[in-house]
């Protein structure tokens, strides 16, 4: 039976396709962790992080993170166990704890922009909170800050849909 890819991994594909065109044949699964600066380099790093974390490959997710990365969930309509982390190991642990909190995720990329040091990703998301079974729906923004080809700061803000 083929492995079904989580919606977050498909969101990573949407970042790549919307921003840089479809990945070349055979390159969708592995993207260089320190892509050369230039158009699409940060998009590829974001794609790598989201895809690897969604697939449970936290070692690969860590490849695009700076040693002293900072992670913050500033506002969210779902209560995640880890809302702040500093350092690669702490952020990987946050991903391990936070990803299983929700299930049945449906995600749609609404916008993705990149400059020399930042990426902003806006998406619509719905799903179910595992602990309560409650459905959630809302809009989210991720702000990624880069230095040296790696993510040094990741901020997440989300709001529930009325």
Helices and strands as residue ranges (DSSP letters): H 7-20, H 41-54, H 58-62, E 65-75, E 84-86, H 88-99, E 102-114, E 118-129, E 135-147, E 150-160
